[in-house]
Amino acid sequence: MPENTDHDPRVFFAAERTLLAWIRTGLGLIGMGFVVAKFALFLRLIHPEAGYHQHSWTMPVGVLLSLLGALASGVATWQHRRFCRGLTPREQPQNYRFEPGLALGFSVAVAGLILAVVIVT
């Protein structure tokens, strides 16, 4: 006989792990965006005779990656928030706070947006 999963806390914790995986992905994209954006500066340091125009693609690609990371983290957090609000009290783990995961996800999204602005300026 199949196990009843209507009020199984493992469903919530699977959703929580998924949120954290998306936040990790967002952080990776944001970090990669910063590295790509600063790649031209690195190349200018090791090859000062080369023109900057040869690597003008690094800033837009870096900003795009940073914005993509912010979007991934923000959308995943918003979706997780919707999921948590749909849970009945019986489906929610007892004495469990949802806010830290949501705060982390939205903070990563804001940090990605701020980094994109910093890269451009």
Sequence and secondary structure as in RCSB ss.txt:
>XXXX:A:sequence
MPENTDHDPRVFFAAERTLLAWIRTGLGLIGMGFVVAKFALFLRLIHPEAGYHQHSWTMPVGVLLSLLGALASGV
ATWQHRRFCRGLTPREQPQNYRFEPGLALGFSVAVAGLILAVVIVT
>XXXX:A:secstr
     TT HHHHHHHHHHHHHHHHHHHHHHHHHHHHHTHHHHHHHH TTS GGGGTTHHHHHHHHHHHHHHHHHH
HHHHHHHHHHTS TTTS TT  SHHHHHHHHHHHHHHHHHHHHHH 
